[in-house]
Structure formats: C-alpha cells, structure tokens
Amino acid sequence: MKTNIILLLVGTLALGANVELARGADEFPIATTSGNEVGLMAAFDGENYLVAFTDDVPHRSSVTAQLISRDGSPVGSRISVGRTGGMPSVEFDGSNYLLVWEDDATQPNDDIYGQLVDMTGALVGSAFAICTAPGRQGKEFPNIAFDGTNYLVIWTDGRHSIGDEGERHIYGQFVSKSGSLVGGDIRISAKTGHFPAIAFDGDNFLVVWVEDTSDTDYYGQFVSPNRTLLGQNFLIESNDLKSDNPTFLLFDGTRYVVNVRDQISADVWGHYIRFVNKDGTVASAARPVLYEGHTFMGCHASAFDGTNYLVVLSEGLGWIGDPVTAKGRLYDVDFKPVGDWFTLFETQDSKIPVGPLAIFDGTRYLALVIKGLLNGHEDWLTDGDVYGIFIEPVADSDADGILDVNDNCPLDYNPDQSDRDQDGVGDVCDNCPYDDNPEQTDSDADGIGDECDCSGALLADLNGDCCVDWRDFAIFVSEWLQCAEPTDPDCQ
C-alpha cells in the first residue's frame, strides 16, 4: 500500500523580510525519483551525512537511506534495508549508524525494527526486531539517541490498546552498538501519550511527549543509561490550549530546549520554547515566542551551533492556493531574534516544502525538507521528494550584539557602529576615521591610512596625525624633563 504522510495544517502569516543572512548555498536533491519519498531525519559521521527516508517502490514504503557528502552530492547508491514501514529515524555511534522505523510486515500490528549501516553505506548484519509486543508500535515515527555506549529507542506503544486509536504509552528499548537488545523494553509514560522526543545530556536521557488525556500538557521523564527511570513523570508545560508535535528536543550543553506548540484558535497555532535543566527543573520565566499564526504541518525544529539556535518551520496553506515557504531564523542564547526570518525552500511546480528539520554538524547546519503534492483538501502528501540545503552559522566575534556580517568592526566592540567618515569601516578600527578610506590602505604600515598619512614630516607632530595641536603639546608636557636613558650622564 502506497504510504502518504499525514499533515496537520493551519493558515498563513508573513514571517518578515526574506533575509538571506545565513544561507550558505542553493538547495540540492537527495531523493527525487518518481516514488513518494518522505523523510526528515539525518545524522553526521564526521565526513558524510546519512539521510533516512521511505520510498514507495513500487507500492509499499521501502525503508531506505542515502549517504551525502559535505557538498551535498550522493555518496554511493541508495541504501535499502529490505523492509517496508514508516518514516525512519537515524543516529550515529562513532562507528555505525542505526536506522529505526515502524515496520509494517504484520500490519496493522506494526513493530519497531532497526538496521545498522556502516560509514560506507553497507548494511551491518540484517534488520532486527526491537519491539514485537501485541498491538501497534509506532503510529508516529520512533525516535533515537545515543549515550556513548548504547542507543535508547523510544516509540508510542499500543499493546494496551483496542484498535488503532486506543491507549498509547511511551516505551523505550536500549540497543547496543552491535544491534543487541539490552534488557527488556521500558514503559516510560505512566499515562497515555504520543509524539515522543528524546535527547541525551552526557549523563541521562530526557524523553518528552504530549499527554493524551488532556492533549494539552507536555510531560518529561529522565532515564539513566543503566535503564532506570529517574524520579517520576514531571510536567513541563500545561495550559488549556491543545498541544501537538513536540517531536524535536535538543540539549545545548547546558539545558534542554523543548519545542512546544499550542492551538491558539481554530486556525492559529503558536510555536514556543520551554527550557528544562538537567536536574528536571523547568524554567519559570515566560516562554520565548517563536511564531504565532499559521504554519504548514504545524511543527518546528531547532538546532544549536554553540552561539545561536536555528529555528525552522514552514509557512503557508497550500490547499487554498497559498505558496508554502520553509523558513529559518537565528536566535541567541536568550532566544532573542538574531536577524529576521529567511527563506530556505519554496513551493516549486506545485510541490510544497514540508518540515523542515535542521541538524548542526559542528561546523554548519544541514536543513532537510520534503517537497510534495497535496492530495485532496488538506490531509495527504504524495509524490514526495527529499531536498537539503547547507546553512552557515553567523558569528558575533566581538560580542557587541552586531553579527559579523553586519558589523563595521567585527573584531572590535562597537555596539554604536559609529562611522564618522561613512566609509563602511567603524571608527574604532578605521585607520583614518575622519577620511573616506574603505580600502584601509596603509603603504608604510605605520597604522595610519594613506588617506590621512602626512606627505611630509612635521617635527612637532608628536602623535603623527598630520596636525600640530594641543594633543601634541600634551605629549610634550607629559614627557618634559624625562630621560630615555636615565643611566646616561648626558641625560642627567
């Protein structure tokens, strides 16, 4: 059966000027055959990326992946694990990748499966079952994180359900680097939940989900690498607004960043951030507002480069004829905007960009998107293709609040950006601050630009500014009766 991706749709609101601030290159195709290819997950091995997706070849959703290089070109041929199912997730352990997905061989009672892939794209062993409990495992795609020794795979579990929409709980299973299951599976959520997300902080995992009973509250649970639940499920976010799609969670080296989405009204959703500390305390400060309005698919993702966060989402309602645009925006560590929203992907040939997702590889971002056609009013995406784009991080080297790309003295602190000669070079780093000299030419390397350097020497011009004035006199007074060599009798 041909798989489609279900979309949650809301309307459109302008996100601001299209600032090509961080975009590093043009988009590039990753999976663009005639099949319905859908996937938003990738991992980086230090040299290449593995992008995971499903491919309807010919009629079922084949679980596949593609290695791409740092210039976006394919490395080797497409990788197929030989099984079918839902959209896969992927993580890298230092030697191999692990793909995990909802396997549909026993549909409708789907199971969770995994497959190791090495850095050349070769399969390591065969696909293996991670969970085959009664009922359906999955429904939303499983998630995965690595702690340096083992993976923790999480999913929504229907073993206590009657039918597809019955009770679902969040479960997890540890998997070794060799693909062996470590102990039995673990029930993580006390109550029912869906859309689980996971991250590792160097000591423990945090799992976050939306609680089913209210469909408004976000909960979390810490899990230690020794398979122990630390404390109890705890509340992260609660209000009277319908919530959905946390799906993305990251640890930035200090705290967890939880993506929160609330339905403000029938057609308006808001995107926010909640911070959770490693001790489980939730920041009490007002949550940063990323966007309130109408976004396609209704989710957003974020990544962190050590200085700024990149937030990505899709704007627009394709089913009423609006073009859908995938956009990004940078935020500083206090989640204050750094620049405006900028375009990543646009609707092309009636194919709308869905997602997107971004990861940071230590040097730059990779953003992924699915481009596909809407089938019907608003529910289905068909003829999907997977594209990528690289985004360069934007620095503020002098920490003056002005990004290097906009700073007229990027290495010298000057928040006022004073530039008296209007030559584009700030006064604090201009070698001729009163004379237009954008090239900063200094032929004699004396620190004074040619434009304002003296053509002839003035003996009394003690500071070398080509003018004898009170500043030279001040230097003369400060050195009156001083000896350059006090031990020299002639200097006494």
C-alpha positions as CSV (number, residue, x, y, z in Angstrom):
1,M,0.0,0.0,0.0
2,K,1.4,3.4,-1.0
3,T,2.3,5.4,2.1
4,N,1.4,9.1,2.4
5,I,2.4,11.5,5.1
6,I,-0.4,12.9,7.2
7,L,-0.2,16.6,7.6
8,L,-1.6,18.9,10.3
9,L,-2.5,22.2,8.6
10,V,-3.1,25.7,9.8
11,G,-3.1,29.0,7.8
12,T,-0.6,31.7,6.8
13,L,1.0,34.8,8.3
14,A,4.0,36.7,6.9
15,L,7.2,35.9,8.8
16,G,9.0,39.1,7.9
17,A,11.6,40.1,5.4
18,N,13.3,37.4,3.4
19,V,16.9,37.9,4.7
20,E,19.4,35.6,3.1
21,L,21.5,36.0,6.2
22,A,22.8,32.5,7.0
23,R,22.0,30.6,3.8
24,G,25.2,29.1,2.5
25,A,24.3,27.6,-0.9
26,D,21.5,26.5,-3.1
27,E,19.2,23.6,-2.3
28,F,20.2,20.2,-3.6
29,P,18.2,17.0,-4.3
30,I,18.6,13.9,-2.1
31,A,15.8,11.6,-3.2
32,T,13.8,12.7,-6.2
33,T,12.6,9.7,-8.1
34,S,9.0,9.1,-9.3
35,G,8.3,7.3,-6.0
36,N,6.8,9.0,-2.9
37,E,9.9,9.7,-0.9
38,V,9.4,11.1,2.6
39,G,12.0,11.7,5.4
40,L,13.3,14.4,7.6
41,M,16.0,12.6,9.6
42,A,19.8,12.7,9.2
43,A,23.0,12.0,11.2
44,F,26.6,13.1,10.6
45,D,29.7,10.8,10.9
46,G,32.4,13.5,10.7
47,E,32.7,13.1,6.9
48,N,29.3,12.4,5.4
49,Y,25.6,12.5,6.3
50,L,23.2,9.6,6.3
51,V,19.7,10.8,5.3
52,A,16.9,8.4,6.1
53,F,13.5,8.2,4.3
54,T,10.9,5.9,2.9
55,D,10.5,5.2,-0.8
56,D,7.3,3.8,-2.5
57,V,9.0,1.3,-4.8
58,P,6.8,0.0,-6.3
59,H,3.7,0.1,-4.0
60,R,5.0,-0.2,-0.4
61,S,7.1,2.2,1.6
62,S,10.6,0.8,1.4
63,V,12.8,1.9,4.3
64,T,15.9,3.5,2.6
65,A,18.7,5.9,3.2
66,Q,21.3,7.9,1.2
67,L,24.8,9.0,2.1
68,I,25.6,12.5,1.0
69,S,28.9,14.4,1.2
70,R,29.6,17.8,2.7
71,D,28.9,19.4,-0.7
72,G,25.5,17.7,-1.0
73,S,26.4,15.1,-3.6
74,P,25.4,11.5,-3.2
75,V,28.0,9.0,-1.9
76,G,27.3,5.6,-3.4
77,S,23.9,4.3,-4.4
78,R,20.7,4.4,-2.4
79,I,20.6,2.0,0.6
80,S,17.7,-0.3,1.1
81,V,17.2,-2.3,4.3
82,G,14.9,-4.8,2.5
83,R,11.8,-4.0,4.6
84,T,8.9,-1.6,4.5
85,G,7.3,0.7,7.0
86,G,7.1,4.2,8.3
87,M,9.5,7.1,8.1
88,P,12.8,6.1,9.8
89,S,15.0,7.9,12.4
90,V,18.7,7.6,12.4
91,E,21.6,8.2,14.9
92,F,25.4,7.7,14.7
93,D,27.5,5.9,17.3
94,G,31.1,6.7,16.2
95,S,31.3,3.6,14.0
96,N,27.9,2.8,12.5
97,Y,24.5,4.4,12.0
98,L,21.4,2.9,13.5
99,L,18.1,3.2,11.5
100,V,14.9,2.6,13.4
101,W,11.3,2.5,12.0
102,E,7.8,1.3,12.4
103,D,7.8,-2.0,10.4
104,D,4.6,-2.9,8.7
105,A,5.2,-6.6,7.9
106,T,2.5,-7.6,10.4
107,Q,0.2,-4.6,9.6
108,P,-1.9,-3.4,11.3
109,N,0.0,-4.6,14.4
110,D,3.2,-2.9,13.3
111,D,6.5,-3.5,15.2
112,I,9.7,-1.5,15.8
113,Y,12.7,-2.6,13.8
114,G,16.3,-1.5,13.4
115,Q,19.2,-1.8,11.0
116,L,22.9,-0.9,11.4
117,V,24.7,0.8,8.5
118,D,28.4,1.4,8.3
119,M,30.1,4.6,7.2
120,T,30.4,3.4,3.6
121,G,26.7,2.7,3.4
122,A,26.9,-1.1,3.7
123,L,24.4,-2.9,5.8
124,V,25.9,-4.4,9.0
125,G,24.1,-7.7,9.6
126,S,20.3,-7.9,8.9
127,A,17.3,-5.9,10.1
128,F,16.3,-6.9,13.6
129,A,13.2,-6.5,15.8
130,I,13.4,-4.0,18.6
131,C,9.8,-4.5,19.8
132,T,7.1,-7.0,18.7
133,A,4.7,-6.6,21.5
134,P,0.9,-7.1,20.8
135,G,-0.9,-4.2,19.2
136,R,0.7,-1.4,17.1
137,Q,4.0,0.0,17.9
138,G,4.8,3.3,16.3
139,K,2.0,5.4,14.7
140,E,4.3,8.4,15.0
141,F,7.8,7.6,13.9
142,P,10.1,6.3,16.6
143,N,13.0,8.4,18.0
144,I,16.5,7.6,19.0
145,A,19.5,8.9,20.9
146,F,23.0,7.5,21.8
147,D,24.7,7.8,25.2
148,G,28.3,6.7,24.1
149,T,27.6,3.1,24.9
150,N,24.1,2.2,23.9
151,Y,21.2,3.7,21.9
152,L,17.8,4.3,23.5
153,V,15.0,3.9,21.0
154,I,11.5,5.3,22.0
155,W,8.1,5.0,20.4
156,T,4.3,5.1,21.1
157,D,3.1,1.7,22.1
158,G,-0.4,0.2,21.6
159,R,-0.1,-3.1,23.5
160,H,-2.8,-1.9,25.8
161,S,-5.0,-0.6,23.0
162,I,-8.2,-1.9,21.5
163,G,-7.9,-0.7,17.9
164,D,-5.6,1.8,16.3
165,E,-6.8,4.8,18.4
166,G,-6.8,3.1,21.8
167,E,-4.5,3.8,24.7
168,R,-0.9,4.5,23.7
169,H,2.0,4.8,26.1
170,I,5.6,5.8,25.6
171,Y,8.0,2.8,25.7
172,G,11.8,2.5,25.2
173,Q,14.4,-0.1,24.5
174,F,18.2,0.0,24.9
175,V,20.1,-1.3,21.9
176,S,23.9,-2.0,21.9
177,K,26.3,-0.8,19.2
178,S,26.2,-4.3,17.8
179,G,22.5,-4.3,17.5
180,S,21.7,-6.5,20.5
181,L,18.8,-5.6,22.8
182,V,20.0,-4.6,26.3
183,G,17.4,-5.9,28.8
184,G,13.7,-5.7,28.1
185,D,11.6,-2.7,27.0
186,I,10.7,0.0,29.5
187,R,7.4,1.8,29.9
188,I,8.3,5.4,30.2
189,S,5.0,7.2,30.5
190,A,2.6,6.5,33.4
191,K,-0.3,7.9,31.4
192,T,-1.0,7.7,27.7
193,G,1.0,9.9,25.4
194,H,2.2,10.5,21.8
195,F,4.8,12.3,19.7
196,P,7.8,11.4,21.9
197,A,11.1,13.2,21.6
198,I,14.5,12.3,23.1
199,A,17.9,13.8,23.8
200,F,21.0,12.9,25.9
201,D,22.8,15.4,28.2
202,G,26.0,13.5,28.8
203,D,24.6,11.8,32.0
204,N,21.0,10.9,31.3
205,F,18.3,10.9,28.6
206,L,15.2,13.1,28.7
207,V,12.1,11.8,27.0
208,V,9.3,14.3,26.3
209,W,5.8,13.7,25.0
210,V,2.2,15.1,24.8
211,E,-0.1,13.5,27.3
212,D,-3.2,12.0,25.6
213,T,-5.9,12.5,28.3
214,S,-5.9,16.3,28.1
215,D,-4.0,16.7,24.8
216,T,-2.7,20.0,26.2
217,D,0.1,19.0,28.5
218,Y,3.8,18.2,27.9
219,Y,5.5,15.7,30.2
220,G,9.0,14.5,30.6
221,Q,10.9,11.6,32.2
222,F,14.6,11.2,32.8
223,V,16.1,7.8,32.0
224,S,19.6,6.8,33.1
225,P,21.9,4.7,30.9
226,N,21.5,1.8,33.3
227,R,17.9,1.6,32.2
228,T,16.4,3.2,35.4
229,L,13.7,5.8,35.4
230,L,14.9,8.7,37.5
231,G,12.1,10.1,39.5
232,Q,8.6,10.3,38.1
233,N,7.0,11.8,35.0
234,F,7.0,15.5,35.5
235,L,5.0,18.4,34.0
236,I,6.8,20.7,31.5
237,E,4.0,22.7,30.1
238,S,0.3,23.0,30.9
239,N,-2.5,25.3,29.8
240,D,-6.0,25.0,28.3
241,L,-4.7,25.0,24.7
242,K,-4.5,21.9,22.6
243,S,-0.9,20.9,22.1
244,D,0.8,18.7,19.4
245,N,4.0,17.7,17.7
246,P,6.8,18.2,20.3
247,T,8.8,15.7,18.2
248,F,12.0,17.8,18.4
249,L,14.1,18.2,21.5
250,L,17.8,19.1,21.9
251,F,20.4,19.5,24.7
252,D,22.6,22.6,24.1
253,G,25.3,21.7,26.6
254,T,23.7,23.4,29.5
255,R,19.9,22.8,29.3
256,Y,17.3,21.0,27.3
257,V,15.3,23.0,24.7
258,V,11.8,21.7,24.2
259,N,9.7,22.7,21.2
260,V,6.1,23.5,22.3
261,R,3.1,24.0,20.0
262,D,-0.3,25.3,21.2
263,Q,-3.5,25.9,19.3
264,I,-4.5,29.5,19.9
265,S,-7.7,29.4,17.9
266,A,-9.3,27.3,15.2
267,D,-6.8,28.2,12.6
268,V,-3.9,29.8,14.6
269,W,-1.1,27.9,16.3
270,G,1.8,29.2,18.3
271,H,5.3,27.9,18.5
272,Y,7.3,28.3,21.7
273,I,10.3,27.1,23.7
274,R,10.5,25.6,27.2
275,F,13.8,25.1,29.0
276,V,14.4,22.1,31.2
277,N,17.5,21.9,33.4
278,K,19.5,18.7,33.9
279,D,18.0,18.4,37.4
280,G,14.5,18.4,36.0
281,T,13.5,21.9,37.0
282,V,11.6,23.8,34.3
283,A,12.5,27.4,33.7
284,S,9.8,29.6,35.3
285,A,10.4,32.6,33.0
286,A,8.0,33.4,30.3
287,R,8.5,31.0,27.3
288,P,10.0,32.6,24.2
289,V,7.6,33.1,21.4
290,L,8.9,32.0,18.1
291,Y,5.9,32.4,15.9
292,E,2.1,32.8,16.3
293,G,-0.1,32.3,13.2
294,H,-0.4,29.7,10.5
295,T,2.2,27.1,9.7
296,F,2.1,24.1,7.4
297,M,2.2,20.7,9.2
298,G,2.3,22.7,12.4
299,C,5.7,21.7,13.7
300,H,9.1,23.4,14.1
301,A,12.6,22.2,14.8
302,S,15.7,23.8,16.2
303,A,19.4,23.2,16.3
304,F,22.3,24.9,18.2
305,D,25.8,25.9,17.0
306,G,27.3,26.9,20.3
307,T,26.4,30.6,19.8
308,N,22.9,30.7,18.2
309,Y,19.9,28.5,17.7
310,L,18.4,27.9,14.2
311,V,14.6,27.5,14.2
312,V,13.0,26.2,11.1
313,L,9.3,25.9,10.1
314,S,7.0,26.0,7.0
315,E,4.7,28.9,6.4
316,G,1.6,28.9,4.2
317,L,-1.6,27.0,3.3
318,G,-1.1,25.1,0.1
319,W,-4.6,23.7,0.0
320,I,-6.1,27.1,-0.5
321,G,-3.6,28.1,-3.1
322,D,-1.1,29.9,-0.9
323,P,2.6,29.1,-1.7
324,V,4.2,27.3,1.2
325,T,7.7,28.5,2.2
326,A,10.1,26.8,4.5
327,K,12.0,29.4,6.6
328,G,14.6,29.8,9.2
329,R,15.6,32.3,11.9
330,L,18.5,32.6,14.2
331,Y,18.1,33.2,18.0
332,D,20.8,33.9,20.6
333,V,21.2,32.0,23.8
334,D,18.5,34.1,25.4
335,F,16.2,33.2,22.5
336,K,16.2,36.8,21.2
337,P,16.0,37.0,17.4
338,V,19.2,37.5,15.5
339,G,18.1,38.9,12.3
340,D,14.8,38.2,10.5
341,W,13.3,35.1,9.0
342,F,15.0,34.0,5.8
343,T,13.9,31.6,3.1
344,L,15.2,28.0,2.8
345,F,12.8,26.3,0.4
346,E,9.9,27.5,-1.7
347,T,6.9,25.9,-3.4
348,Q,8.1,24.6,-6.8
349,D,6.0,23.0,-9.6
350,S,3.0,22.9,-7.1
351,K,5.2,20.8,-4.7
352,I,5.1,22.3,-1.2
353,P,8.0,22.2,1.3
354,V,7.0,20.2,4.4
355,G,9.1,20.1,7.6
356,P,11.8,21.3,7.7
357,L,14.4,19.8,10.1
358,A,17.9,21.1,10.8
359,I,21.0,19.5,12.4
360,F,24.3,21.1,13.3
361,D,27.4,19.1,12.3
362,G,30.0,21.1,14.3
363,T,30.7,23.5,11.5
364,R,27.4,24.3,9.8
365,Y,23.7,23.4,9.6
366,L,22.1,20.9,7.3
367,A,18.3,21.5,6.7
368,L,16.1,18.9,5.2
369,V,12.6,19.2,3.7
370,I,10.0,17.1,1.9
371,K,8.5,18.6,-1.3
372,G,5.3,17.0,-2.4
373,L,1.8,17.4,-3.8
374,L,-1.3,17.8,-1.7
375,N,-3.8,15.0,-2.4
376,G,-7.3,16.3,-1.5
377,H,-8.3,19.1,0.8
378,E,-5.5,19.1,3.4
379,D,-4.7,15.6,4.6
380,W,-2.2,13.8,2.3
381,L,1.1,14.5,0.7
382,T,2.1,12.5,-2.4
383,D,4.9,12.4,-5.0
384,G,7.3,13.5,-2.3
385,D,10.9,14.3,-2.8
386,V,13.7,15.0,-0.2
387,Y,15.9,18.1,-0.6
388,G,18.7,19.6,1.5
389,I,20.4,22.9,2.0
390,F,23.5,23.9,4.0
391,I,23.3,27.0,6.2
392,E,26.4,28.7,7.6
393,P,26.3,29.8,11.2
394,V,26.6,33.5,11.8
395,A,29.0,34.8,14.4
396,D,29.4,37.9,16.6
397,S,33.1,37.7,17.2
398,D,33.3,40.9,19.4
399,A,30.1,40.1,21.3
400,D,28.7,43.6,20.7
401,G,25.3,42.3,19.6
402,I,26.0,43.0,15.9
403,L,26.6,39.9,13.7
404,D,29.9,39.8,11.9
405,V,28.1,40.0,8.5
406,N,26.6,43.4,9.6
407,D,29.3,44.7,11.9
408,N,31.5,47.5,10.6
409,C,34.2,46.4,13.0
410,P,33.6,42.7,13.5
411,L,36.7,42.2,15.8
412,D,36.3,45.4,17.9
413,Y,33.5,46.0,20.3
414,N,31.4,48.9,19.0
415,P,27.7,48.5,19.6
416,D,27.0,52.1,18.4
417,Q,28.6,51.3,15.0
418,S,29.9,54.9,14.8
419,D,31.4,55.7,11.4
420,R,32.1,59.4,11.1
421,D,33.5,59.3,7.6
422,Q,30.7,57.0,6.3
423,D,33.2,54.7,4.6
424,G,31.7,51.5,6.0
425,V,34.6,51.0,8.4
426,G,33.7,51.7,12.1
427,D,35.7,54.4,13.9
428,V,37.2,52.0,16.4
429,C,39.0,50.1,13.6
430,D,39.4,52.8,11.0
431,N,43.0,53.9,10.3
432,C,41.6,57.2,9.0
433,P,38.4,57.8,11.0
434,Y,37.8,61.3,9.6
435,D,38.7,60.5,5.9
436,D,36.8,58.2,3.5
437,N,39.1,55.2,3.0
438,P,37.1,52.0,2.7
439,E,40.2,50.1,1.4
440,Q,42.2,51.0,4.6
441,T,45.4,51.2,2.5
442,D,48.5,51.8,4.7
443,S,51.5,51.7,2.4
444,D,54.1,52.4,5.1
445,A,52.4,50.1,7.6
446,D,52.5,52.8,10.3
447,G,48.9,52.2,11.4
448,I,47.8,55.4,9.7
449,G,46.0,55.0,6.4
450,D,47.4,56.6,3.3
451,E,44.4,58.9,3.0
452,C,45.3,60.8,6.2
453,D,49.0,60.0,6.5
454,C,51.4,63.0,6.2
455,S,53.2,63.5,3.0
456,G,55.8,65.5,4.8
457,A,57.2,65.3,8.3
458,L,56.3,67.9,11.0
459,L,58.7,67.8,13.8
460,A,56.2,68.9,16.3
461,D,53.5,66.4,15.2
462,L,54.2,64.1,18.0
463,N,51.2,61.8,17.6
464,G,51.6,61.6,13.8
465,D,48.1,62.9,12.9
466,C,49.5,65.5,10.4
467,C,48.4,68.3,12.6
468,V,50.3,70.2,15.4
469,D,47.8,71.0,18.1
470,W,47.1,70.7,21.9
471,R,47.3,66.9,21.7
472,D,50.9,67.2,20.6
473,F,51.5,69.7,23.4
474,A,50.0,67.3,25.9
475,I,52.5,64.7,24.9
476,F,55.3,67.2,25.1
477,V,54.3,68.3,28.6
478,S,53.9,64.7,29.8
479,E,57.5,63.9,28.8
480,W,59.1,67.2,29.9
481,L,62.5,66.6,31.6
482,Q,62.1,62.8,31.2
483,C,65.2,60.8,30.3
484,A,65.1,58.0,27.7
485,E,68.3,56.5,29.2
486,P,68.5,57.6,32.9
487,T,71.9,55.9,33.3
488,D,73.4,58.1,30.6
489,P,75.3,61.0,32.2
490,D,74.3,63.2,29.3
491,C,70.7,62.7,30.3
492,Q,71.1,64.0,33.9
